[in-house]
């Protein structure tokens, strides 16, 4: 009996699940009854075989082997009819540095929204030390169907001690990775891209008792959204060359135009730094044209340098606004934009550690030196190639932590093929662990460079990649 419709074959895995022995669901329709099928890795390891029944369909579950390494893999399904040519379909598979399955970068465009608070534990109880709080992505988040990841700003406040917070999808095991580093009595914020879907839960684990505040600024979905383009980093504003902002002031920053984001951009990725603050306070970054929302992006103390990554919708006149609650200088670096002219789709994943200079050897951090970076050194990391990111990778989403610094300084993350820009990614103090999310282009060889002005240990966790849609 010949098939009644064009054949379809698809092998699917669930993003975020541990890859070892993970189920692979293979479904097919429109096949010729009596055909044989074989499901295998492109390397040749057979996962399953069978015969197509009278319905002309396949619906089977096979399992991945337990020893697949980090990087790109492919699942090949071959259907051989009694007569005629075989049908071969190859589905991609990427295993991240947490050992989990990454989401496919299938039209995962970004939708920016005005910042909205989705969690504030100060209205209830603190997280206890070594505990986890779950947060459901529900109707109040206003995300579309097909969401693959959410962009959230996470703030720890009133922490009882030093430590760290890890944000990750609850469907996954908690990874060896950190999102922000706690400082007793201080407010610390960092942005996170978290793999998620509607109805899923994201988990927030803390090693010390603390309150947490979470604001959503956008999401990635396969239904709509716009693609990413990288921009440097490029310095846009530095008020140290003019006048600091006064208490209650709002600074309007142009982000569209020559040397900046394209006219078609709906949102931008910024690194926003507070420096030389006259008192403790916070910065709120929002689209110009409306009032500042109940949200914060950068929390600073007097005379400290603090940076945070911000994904913000572009407002009226192609600008974004920055409100400050206390006098401070502000530095803004442009890292990327989202718009119709971009071609970078997000491949989201469970955070995984790829660099840790504190360790001479590590099974979970493949790049481990066991030695601090020297002051003035530039450290190259190859992110593209076998066991690393896909060949079409444009940019990496990295949570970069500086720890065990011997003095105050700054870290600049940039594509190795470029000259080091006038920009900073992490500002750190002696003996304090500081993290910041960084979105950085890879160079033509797939490399990213890390320059430090003082001797430090460096820890890098990967949260995702932007992969080009161009073939």
C-alpha positions in Angstrom: 0.0 0.0 0.0 1.6 3.3 -1.0 1.7 6.2 1.4 -1.2 8.7 1.1 0.8 11.8 2.1 4.3 13.2 1.9 6.5 11.5 4.5 7.5 13.4 7.7 10.1 12.2 10.1 11.3 13.9 13.3 13.5 12.9 16.2 12.8 15.1 19.3 14.5 15.5 22.7 13.4 17.6 25.7 15.7 20.6 26.2 17.1 20.9 29.7 17.1 17.1 30.5 20.4 15.3 31.3 21.7 13.9 28.0 22.9 10.6 29.5 20.3 7.9 28.6 17.8 10.7 27.7 14.8 9.6 25.7 14.5 10.4 22.0 11.0 10.4 20.6 10.9 9.5 16.9 7.6 10.1 15.0 6.9 9.7 11.3 3.9 9.7 9.0 3.2 9.0 5.4 5.5 6.0 5.2 5.1 2.8 3.2 4.0 -0.1 5.4 6.7 -2.8 5.6 9.5 -0.3 5.4 12.3 -0.8 7.8 13.8 2.0 9.9 17.0 2.6 11.7 17.7 5.3 14.3 21.3 6.1 14.9 23.9 8.7 15.8 25.7 10.0 12.7 28.8 8.4 14.2 27.1 5.1 13.6 25.9 4.0 17.0 22.5 2.4 16.5 19.7 3.6 18.9 16.8 1.5 17.6 15.4 -0.4 14.6 12.0 -1.6 13.5 9.4 -2.2 10.8 6.7 0.3 9.7 3.2 -1.1 10.4 0.0 -0.9 8.3 -0.7 2.7 9.5 2.4 3.9 7.7 3.5 5.7 10.9 6.3 5.5 13.5 6.0 6.5 17.2 8.9 5.1 19.2 11.2 6.1 22.0 14.8 5.2 22.1 17.6 6.4 24.5 20.8 8.3 24.0 24.0 6.6 25.1 25.4 7.6 28.5 28.8 8.8 27.2 28.1 11.6 24.8 30.4 14.5 25.2 29.8 18.3 25.1 29.1 19.8 21.7 27.3 19.1 18.5 25.8 15.6 17.7 23.2 14.4 15.1 20.5 11.9 15.2 19.9 10.1 11.9 16.7 8.3 11.0 16.8 6.1 7.9 13.6 4.6 6.5 14.0 2.0 3.7 10.9 1.1 1.8 10.4 -2.3 0.1 11.1 -0.6 -3.2 12.6 2.7 -4.1 15.2 4.9 -2.4 15.6 5.3 1.4 14.5 8.4 3.3 17.2 9.9 5.5 16.4 12.7 8.0 19.1 14.2 10.3 18.1 16.1 13.5 20.6 18.2 15.4 21.5 17.6 19.0 23.7 19.8 21.2 24.9 18.9 24.7 25.9 21.8 26.9 28.5 22.1 29.7 26.1 21.0 32.4 25.6 17.7 30.5 22.1 18.7 29.5 20.4 18.9 26.1 20.3 22.5 24.7 17.3 24.0 22.9 17.5 24.1 19.1 18.0 27.7 17.7 14.9 27.4 15.6 13.6 30.9 15.1 14.1 31.8 18.8 13.5 35.6 18.4 13.4 38.1 21.2 10.3 40.1 22.4 11.1 43.0 24.6 8.7 44.2 27.2 8.5 46.9 29.9 10.2 45.5 33.0 7.7 43.8 35.4 8.3 42.5 38.9 7.4 38.8 39.1 8.9 38.0 42.6 9.7 39.9 45.7 10.3 37.8 48.8 10.4 40.9 51.0 6.6 40.6 51.1 7.0 37.2 52.8 10.0 35.2 54.0 13.6 35.0 53.0 15.1 32.0 51.3 16.9 30.0 53.9 20.5 29.1 53.4 21.0 26.2 50.9 17.4 26.2 49.9 15.5 26.6 46.5 12.6 28.8 45.6 10.5 27.9 42.6 8.9 30.5 40.4 6.2 29.5 37.8 6.1 31.2 34.5 2.4 31.9 34.7 -0.2 34.3 33.1 1.2 37.3 35.0 4.4 37.0 33.0 2.6 37.8 29.7 4.8 35.6 27.6 3.7 34.1 24.3 3.3 30.4 23.4 6.5 28.8 22.1 8.7 30.6 24.6 12.2 29.1 24.9 13.8 31.4 27.4 13.2 34.4 29.6 15.4 37.4 30.4 15.2 38.3 34.0 17.0 40.6 36.4 17.7 39.0 39.7 18.5 41.0 42.8 19.6 39.7 46.2 19.0 42.0 49.1 19.4 41.8 52.9 21.7 38.8 52.6 22.7 37.2 55.9 26.1 36.2 54.6 28.4 35.8 51.6 27.5 33.1 49.0 25.9 32.8 45.6 22.6 32.3 43.8 22.1 29.9 40.9 19.1 30.4 38.6 18.2 27.4 36.3 15.2 25.6 34.8 13.5 23.4 37.5 13.2 20.5 35.0 17.0 20.2 35.1 19.4 19.2 37.8 21.0 22.2 39.6 24.2 22.8 37.6 27.7 23.7 38.9 27.2 27.4 38.0 26.4 30.6 39.7 24.3 33.6 38.6 25.2 36.2 41.2 27.5 36.4 44.2 26.1 37.5 47.5 27.7 40.0 49.8 26.4 40.2 53.3 24.2 43.3 53.8 24.6 44.5 50.2 22.2 44.6 47.3 23.6 42.7 44.3 21.9 42.3 40.9 22.6 40.3 37.7 20.7 39.5 34.6 20.0 35.9 33.6 18.8 34.1 30.5 16.9 31.1 31.7 15.7 28.2 29.5 11.9 27.9 30.1 8.4 27.3 28.6 4.9 28.5 29.7 3.9 26.6 32.8 7.5 25.7 33.5 9.2 26.7 36.7 12.5 28.4 37.2 14.5 27.6 40.3 16.5 30.0 42.4 19.0 28.4 44.8 20.9 30.3 47.4 23.8 29.2 49.6 23.0 32.0 52.2 19.7 33.4 53.6 18.6 36.2 51.4 15.6 38.1 49.9 15.3 37.9 46.2 13.6 40.2 43.7 13.0 39.1 40.1 12.0 41.4 37.2 11.3 40.1 33.7 12.4 42.3 30.7 11.6 40.0 27.8 11.5 36.5 26.4 12.6 34.4 23.4 9.9 32.5 21.5 9.6 30.5 18.3 6.3 32.2 17.5 7.4 35.8 17.1 10.3 38.0 18.1 13.3 39.6 16.5 16.9 38.4 15.9 20.1 39.5 17.5 23.0 41.5 16.1 26.3 42.0 18.0 27.8 45.5 18.5 31.2 45.4 20.0 31.1 46.3 22.9 30.8 50.0 22.0 30.9 52.8 24.5 27.8 55.0 24.2 27.9 57.2 27.3 30.4 58.2 30.0 29.2 60.9 32.3 32.6 61.2 33.8 33.5 63.3 30.8 30.6 65.7 31.6 28.6 65.9 34.8 27.4 63.1 37.2 23.7 62.5 37.5 22.0 64.0 40.6 19.6 62.2 42.9 16.3 61.6 41.1 17.7 62.5 37.7 16.9 60.6 34.4 19.4 60.4 31.7 18.2 59.9 28.1 20.7 57.8 26.0 20.5 57.6 22.2 21.1 53.9 21.1 19.9 54.1 17.5 22.0 55.7 14.7 25.4 55.8 13.1 27.8 53.5 15.0 25.0 52.3 17.2 22.1 49.9 16.8 20.2 49.9 13.4 17.0 51.9 12.9 15.0 48.6 12.8 16.0 47.7 16.4 13.3 47.2 18.9 15.5 46.4 21.9 19.2 46.7 22.8 21.6 44.8 25.1 23.6 47.2 27.3 26.2 47.0 30.0 25.4 49.7 32.5 27.9 50.8 35.1 27.6 53.0 38.1 30.8 54.6 39.3 31.9 57.3 41.8 28.5 57.2 43.5 27.9 59.8 46.2 25.6 57.5 48.2 24.1 54.0 48.0 21.2 53.7 45.5 20.0 52.0 42.3 19.6 52.6 38.6 16.5 51.7 36.6 16.8 51.3 32.8 13.6 51.6 30.8 12.3 52.8 27.4 11.9 56.5 27.2 8.4 57.8 26.8 6.9 56.4 30.0 7.5 56.5 33.8 10.3 54.5 35.4 8.9 51.1 36.4 9.0 49.4 39.8 12.3 47.6 38.9 16.0 48.1 39.4 18.9 47.1 37.2 22.1 48.2 39.0 22.4 48.4 42.8 25.4 50.4 44.0 27.1 51.6 47.2 29.0 54.8 47.7 32.3 55.0 45.9 32.0 51.6 44.2 32.0 50.5 40.6 29.1 48.2 39.8 27.9 46.9 36.4 25.0 44.9 35.1 23.8 43.7 31.8 20.4 45.1 30.7 18.0 44.0 27.8 15.7 47.0 27.3 13.1 48.0 24.8 14.0 51.0 22.7 11.7 53.9 23.5 10.6 57.1 21.7 13.2 58.9 19.6 15.4 55.8 19.5 16.6 56.1 23.1 16.5 54.5 26.5 16.3 56.2 29.9 18.3 55.7 33.1 16.9 56.8 36.4 19.1 57.1 39.5 18.1 57.2 43.1 21.4 58.7 44.2 24.2 60.8 42.7 26.5 58.8 40.5 28.4 58.7 37.2 27.0 56.3 34.6 28.8 54.4 31.8 26.8 52.7 29.1 28.3 50.1 26.6 26.3 48.7 23.7 26.7 44.9 23.3 23.9 44.0 20.9 20.5 44.7 19.5 17.3 42.9 18.4 15.5 43.8 15.2 14.4 42.8 11.8 17.9 43.1 10.4 19.4 40.6 12.9 20.1 37.0 12.1 21.1 35.5 15.4 18.7 32.9 17.0 19.2 32.0 20.6 20.3 28.5 21.5 19.4 28.5 25.2 20.8 25.9 27.6 21.3 25.0 31.3 24.2 27.1 32.6 27.4 25.2 32.5 31.0 26.0 33.6 33.6 26.2 30.9 36.4 28.2 32.5 37.7 28.0 36.1 41.2 29.2 36.7 41.1 28.2 40.4 41.3 24.5 39.4 44.2 22.7 37.9 41.9 20.0 36.7 38.1 19.8 36.5 35.7 17.4 34.9 33.0 20.1 34.7 35.1 23.0 33.6 37.1 21.9 30.6 39.4 25.0 30.7 41.0 24.9 34.1 44.5 26.4 34.6 45.1 26.3 38.3 46.7 29.7 38.1 45.5 33.3 38.4 45.4 35.6 35.4 48.2 38.2 35.7 47.6 41.9 35.8 47.4 43.3 32.3 47.0 39.8 30.8 44.6 38.9 28.0 43.2 35.3 28.1 41.9 33.7 24.9 39.1 31.1 25.0 38.1 29.2 21.9 34.3 28.7 22.0 33.7 27.3 18.5 34.8 23.9 17.3 34.6 20.2 18.2 33.2 19.8 21.7 32.3 23.5 21.8 29.8 25.8 20.1 28.2 25.3 16.6 30.2 26.6 13.6 27.5 29.2 12.8 27.8 30.8 16.3 27.8 34.6 16.2 27.9 35.4 19.9 28.2 33.8 23.3 26.0 34.5 26.4 28.4 34.2 29.4 28.1 34.7 33.1 31.6 36.0 34.0 32.7 36.0 37.6 35.9 37.6 39.0 37.0 36.2 42.3 40.1 36.3 44.5 41.2 39.6 43.0 44.4 41.0 44.5 43.3 44.6 44.0 40.5 46.6 42.4 40.2 46.6 38.7 38.2 45.8 35.6 37.7 43.0 33.2 36.9 43.6 29.5 35.4 40.8 27.3 35.7 41.2 23.6 36.2 39.3 20.3 39.8 38.3 20.0 40.1 39.5 16.4 39.3 43.1 17.4 41.3 45.7 19.2 40.4 45.8 22.9 37.6 48.4 23.1 37.1 51.2 25.6 34.6 49.2 27.6 34.4 47.2 30.8 32.4 44.0 31.5 33.1 43.4 35.2 34.3 45.9 37.8 35.7 44.2 40.9 37.3 45.0 44.3 40.0 43.2 46.2 38.7 40.0 47.8 35.1 40.3 46.5 33.5 37.9 44.0 31.6 39.8 41.3 29.6 38.4 38.4 28.1 40.0 35.3 26.2 38.5 32.3 28.1 39.3 29.1 26.9 38.9 25.5 30.0 39.0 23.2 30.6 38.3 19.6 33.1 35.5 18.8 35.8 36.4 16.2 36.2 34.6 12.9 38.1 31.9 14.6 35.5 31.4 17.3 37.5 33.1 20.1 36.7 35.4 22.9 39.3 37.4 24.9 39.3 38.4 28.5 41.5 41.3 29.6 42.1 42.0 33.3 43.7 45.1 34.8 44.6 43.2 38.0 45.5 39.7 39.0 42.3 37.6 39.4 40.8 34.2 39.2 38.2 33.9 36.3 35.1 31.7 36.2 32.9 31.6 33.1 29.6 29.8 32.8 27.8 29.5 29.4 24.1 30.3 29.3 23.6 30.1 25.5 24.8 31.1 22.0 23.4 33.2 19.2 23.6 31.1 16.1 23.3 32.6 12.6 20.2 31.8 10.6 22.1 32.4 7.4 23.1 29.2 5.5 
